[in-house]
Amino acid sequence: MSDQSLKGSIITSQLIASIAARTTVETPGVLRLEPTHQGFLPRLRPAALQNLRHPGSQNGTYQHDGVTATISDGTASVQLYIATDVAYTALHVADQVQQRVRESISHTGLTPGTIDITILAIEPRRGTRTM
């Protein structure tokens, strides 16, 4: 078995979106991914059926509940929409998410591209009290 990373149709934009989503929600200070209207509207169109038939591709875009992943010429770019915990510095959390997602993508053999983080909410973790 070679030490080369797996490339080809195994690494799809859907897989990159899944890796980015999991990495993001496992980052301290992230409460959840935030679905957006941009992510919801494509599901209402007939083109949404394409995601069912062809869920992501080696060169293409996959979008689902707060994460969009695009692969183009061996480079994976990701957009994430998140809610952060008020107990953490939001910009620090965003930086950590970027670094961790970039590292996770590099393990797939693809080149990490732009990792855009949009913080849509900053709120207390459920079950904690604020003064």
C-alpha positions in Angstrom: 0.0 0.0 0.0 1.4 3.4 -0.9 1.6 6.4 1.4 -0.1 8.7 -1.2 -3.4 10.3 -0.2 -6.5 8.8 -1.8 -7.6 11.0 -4.7 -10.2 10.6 -7.3 -13.9 10.1 -7.0 -13.7 9.0 -3.4 -13.1 12.6 -2.2 -16.3 14.5 -3.2 -17.5 17.9 -2.2 -20.1 16.2 -0.1 -17.4 14.4 1.9 -15.4 17.7 2.3 -18.7 19.4 3.6 -19.1 16.5 6.1 -15.5 16.7 7.3 -15.7 20.5 7.6 -19.1 20.3 9.5 -17.8 17.7 12.0 -14.5 19.5 12.5 -16.4 22.7 13.1 -18.9 21.4 15.7 -16.0 19.7 17.6 -14.2 23.0 17.9 -14.5 24.5 21.5 -16.7 27.6 21.4 -18.9 26.5 18.5 -22.5 25.8 19.5 -23.8 24.7 16.1 -23.8 25.2 12.4 -26.4 27.7 11.3 -28.5 26.9 8.2 -29.1 30.0 6.0 -31.8 31.0 3.5 -29.1 30.5 0.8 -28.8 26.9 1.9 -32.5 26.3 2.1 -33.7 27.8 -1.1 -31.8 25.5 -3.5 -33.7 22.6 -1.9 -37.0 24.0 -3.1 -35.9 23.9 -6.8 -35.9 20.9 -9.1 -32.1 21.2 -9.1 -32.2 19.9 -5.5 -32.9 16.5 -7.1 -29.4 16.6 -8.6 -28.0 16.4 -5.0 -29.9 13.2 -4.5 -28.6 11.7 -7.8 -25.1 13.2 -7.7 -24.2 14.1 -4.1 -21.1 16.1 -4.6 -18.4 15.6 -7.1 -14.7 15.8 -7.5 -15.2 19.2 -9.2 -18.3 20.9 -7.9 -20.2 22.3 -5.0 -22.2 20.7 -2.2 -24.3 22.7 0.2 -26.1 21.6 3.3 -27.2 23.2 6.6 -24.6 25.8 7.3 -21.8 24.5 5.2 -20.9 24.8 1.5 -17.9 22.9 0.0 -16.5 23.4 -3.4 -13.8 21.4 -5.1 -12.0 22.8 -8.1 -8.8 21.5 -9.7 -7.7 19.7 -6.5 -8.5 22.6 -4.2 -11.3 22.5 -1.6 -12.9 25.7 -0.4 -15.4 25.8 2.4 -18.0 28.4 3.7 -19.3 27.8 7.2 -22.1 29.6 9.0 -21.8 29.2 12.8 -23.2 30.1 16.2 -20.6 30.6 18.9 -20.7 30.5 22.7 -20.6 33.9 24.4 -18.1 32.5 26.9 -15.5 32.4 24.0 -14.0 35.2 21.9 -15.9 34.8 18.6 -12.9 35.8 16.4 -10.7 33.4 18.2 -13.2 30.6 17.7 -13.4 31.5 13.9 -9.6 31.4 13.7 -9.6 28.0 15.4 -12.3 26.6 13.0 -10.3 27.9 10.0 -7.1 26.2 11.1 -8.8 22.9 12.1 -10.8 22.7 8.8 -7.7 23.5 6.8 -5.8 20.8 8.5 -8.7 18.3 8.0 -8.9 19.0 4.3 -5.1 18.6 3.9 -5.5 15.0 5.2 -7.7 14.2 2.2 -4.9 14.9 -0.2 -6.7 18.0 -1.6 -5.2 21.5 -1.2 -7.1 23.6 1.3 -8.4 26.7 -0.4 -10.4 29.6 1.2 -12.1 28.7 4.5 -14.7 31.4 5.1 -16.4 31.6 8.5 -19.5 33.7 9.1 -20.7 34.1 12.7 -24.4 34.4 12.6 -25.1 34.2 16.4 -23.2 34.7 19.7 -25.2 33.3 22.6 -24.9 31.5 25.9 -24.7 27.7 25.8 -28.1 26.2 26.8 -28.2 25.4 30.4 -25.9 28.2 31.5 -27.1 31.4 33.1 -26.0 34.9 32.3 -26.2 37.8 34.6 
